[in-house]
Amino acid sequence: MKLRRIVFWMHLTAGLVVGSVVLVMSVTGVLLAFERQLTELAERDLRVVPPEPGMPRLSIDGLISSVRAAEPEAMPSGLTRRSDPAAPVAISLGRERTVFLNPYTGVILGEGSKEVRGFFQSVENVHRWLGAPEQSRALGRGVTGACNLAFLFLVMSGFFLWWPRQGTKNGGRAILFPRTKLRGKARYFRWHNAIGFWCAPVLFFIVLSGILMSYPWATNLLYRVTGSELPPPRTAPAQRPATPQESRVVPADIDRLWNTAEQRVPGWKAISVRFETSDSAPLTFSIEQGQRGRPDLRSQLTLDSGTGEVVRWEKFSSFSLGRQLRSWGRFVHTGEAGGVLGQLIAAVAASGATVLVCTGFTLAWRRFRERKGRSETMRASETVELSS
């Protein structure tokens, strides 16, 4: 059996086995492509205007006091402030709630668009673990991870199969351009080839980055290939009984700590911090210097919550090559690494993947139906010969 035929049947079998899950991940990937922009659009009413030109913003302690005054039982677990003077301050209350405040007055503006955020959270849950409940997410993540591996094989083997056997002009045209005037099997075959050819390079990186996020061994392989020191092994979180909110401690000297983070990166665009459960635990500030989707413009500053001394300062440039590449993984997967254009390209590629699955299923069904028809015709012919 020739190599191309072997690869074809492996491609067909893998597609039939994982096609349904790939279709789900592709559709949800399209829906998630512009999550950030659509959420910001839905919450545009939260943007504020300074009461007076040059009016200073409230301190971090003042913002937290405003939340506690409005909700005495509230337990702030994190805070994000942006340099944009019109951007509200986001304060997390536990794991489920986020309230937005006017940075100048401390007035609570609301919780944003819960419907939009809830929708995207549901879509992401389906994308990552097929919507499995929390106790079954490990299984769902295992299924999507395995299907990602199979999808990578489909992309690579498909490119091999799509390439014309002879580099003629007509052969290249058959790959590059679909034809709408064709009918039947030829139409689906032409669309499957053309869309696969154009989308394969983008899908390769999307799926590869998904595998890096799914499997520690894939990350370790990346570190080894780049000659980087392996990251510490992941530890499964301990099972704890669910609680409405975890008690978080806001350091008494939070303003001094925040100012230290601001002064560390003068051109910061956004700073986030997550409060710890102990007042002696160090605080880690995530500092962004550019647009979201650029890990090379992110850094982390960890401070002693008591003394304010620097415990750790991590810049992208200080990472090993393996860690740098791994840091890009999530943003390559979503297309955000290339900005809005990158997101658009990723969305188009994911849309192409849905067409590949549908045309692939159709071609497989037609192939098996034709084989069944030929078998029935041969059996009928043999019956006629025997009876004559």
C-alpha positions, -999 to +999 in steps of 0.1 A: +000+000+000+014+034-010+023+060+016-004+084+004-031+058+007-019+049+043-019+085+053-054+090+037-070+062+057-054+074+089-066+109+082-101+097+075-103+075+106-089+103+129-114+128+114-143+105+120-133+098+156-125+133+168-145+154+142-174+162+165-152+175+193-131+195+168-163+210+155-173+221+190-139+236+197-138+254+164-173+269+168-166+280+204-132+293+192-150+316+167-173+328+194-144+336+217-123+353+191-133+389+201-144+383+237-124+412+251-136+438+226-172+427+228-172+427+266-157+462+266-183+473+241-211+460+263-196+478+293-188+511+276-213+528+300-189+521+328-163+546+315-162+578+334-153+615+330-130+632+356-152+656+376-125+683+371-095+684+348-064+671+366-084+658+395-064+631+413-078+596+416-087+580+450-061+559+467-063+521+467-073+521+503-100+547+496-114+526+468-115+495+490-131+515+518-158+526+494-167+490+486-167+480+522-189+510+531-214+500+504-212+462+512-199+456+548-197+419+542-177+423+510-143+406+509-121+421+482-099+395+466-082+415+439-080+448+422-071+462+387-064+498+378-057+511+344-038+543+334-066+553+311-083+582+330-117+571+318-113+535+328-131+523+359-113+504+387-123+467+389-124+451+424-130+413+426-152+400+454-144+364+458-142+343+426-176+351+411-182+388+414-164+419+401-176+454+408-165+486+390-158+519+407-155+555+397-117+560+402-123+596+413-153+593+437-153+557+447-190+553+436-198+518+426-208+518+389-221+483+388-210+448+380-207+452+343-226+432+318-233+400+336-251+385+306-222+390+283-196+378+307-217+348+317-222+339+280-185+340+273-177+320+305-201+293+294-186+292+259-151+290+273-162+261+296-174+242+265-143+251+246-119+239+274-137+209+288-169+204+268-190+221+295-183+193+320-192+201+357-164+210+380-160+174+394-156+161+358-134+188+343-103+167+344-120+141+321-133+169+298-099+185+296-084+150+288-108+146+259-102+180+244-064+176+249-064+142+230-086+157+203-061+185+199-034+160+193-055+143+167-064+176+152-027+184+148-022+152+129-052+160+107-037+194+099-003+180+090-015+149+072-041+170+054-015+193+040+004+163+028-027+150+011-038+183-003-005+189-021-008+180-058+009+148-069+023+167-098+033+204-095+012+214-125-007+247-129-041+229-128-031+209-098-022+241-079-054+258-089-074+228-076-058+234-042-059+272-040-094+280-052-128+264-046-153+262-074-190+270-067-202+256-100-192+220-092-218+196-078-218+165-057-187+150-044-164+172-065-177+203-049-171+191-013-137+178-023-127+211-039-139+231-009-122+207+016-089+210-003-089+248-008-100+258+027-076+232+042-047+246+023-053+282+033-061+275+069-036+248+076-006+271+086-027+292+110-045+261+125-011+245+130+000+272+154-034+274+171-036+237+177+001+234+187-003+262+213-035+244+226-014+213+231+012+232+250-016+245+274-031+210+277+000+188+285+029+194+309+050+170+288+045+193+258+058+223+278+087+203+291+096+192+255+096+229+244+120+237+273+143+208+264+143+217+227+153+253+236+179+242+261+160+258+290+157+247+326+125+227+331+097+245+350+087+231+384+061+203+381+024+212+384+007+202+416-030+194+416-049+218+439-060+202+472-097+193+474-114+217+498-150+221+507-166+249+487-171+282+506-191+313+495-160+335+497-124+330+508-113+355+534-086+377+519-064+402+537-057+437+523-024+449+537-027+480+559+000+497+538-015+488+504-010+523+491+027+523+497+030+489+480+009+500+451+031+531+446+062+510+446+047+489+417+038+521+398+073+535+402+089+503+391+074+507+356+067+544+349+049+537+316+025+512+329-009+507+313-026+484+339-016+470+373-034+441+389-030+425+423-046+395+440-048+397+478-036+367+498-053+348+526-025+357+551-012+392+560+023+379+560+022+365+525+040+385+498+019+404+472+025+399+435+016+428+412+011+421+375+022+451+354+013+457+318+031+482+296+012+476+264-019+462+248-032+430+262-020+400+242+017+411+245+034+389+271+067+406+262+053+438+277+043+422+310+062+419+342+056+408+378+067+424+410+065+405+443+068+426+474+070+417+511+036+429+524+050+440+557+083+457+548+076+466+511+110+451+501+113+435+467+110+397+469+111+390+432+112+411+400+104+392+368+106+408+333+099+390+301+135+396+290+148+377+320+129+345+311+146+316+294+138+311+257+115+282+266+095+303+291+093+331+266+079+309+239+055+293+264+043+327+276+032+335+240+012+302+239-022+315+251-020+346+229-010+327+198-040+303+205-064+332+206-047+353+179-042+382+203-005+380+197-011+397+164-035+423+177-070+427+162-057+415+128-044+383+145-077+377+162-095+381+129-071+356+112-076+331+140-114+335+138-113+329+100-091+299+105-115+285+132-144+291+108-125+272+081-120+243+105-158+240+109-162+238+072-134+212+070-152+190+096-185+193+077-171+187+043-149+159+057-180+141+072-199+146+039-171+131+018-167+102+042-204+095+041-204+097+003-174+074+001-189+047+023-223+050+005-206+045-029-186+015-016-218+000-002-235+006-036-207-010-055-207-040-031-245-044-036-241-042-074-213-068-074-234-092-052-264-087-075-242-095-106-229-126-089-264-137-081-275-133-117-245-152-130-251-181-106-288-183-115-282-183-153 
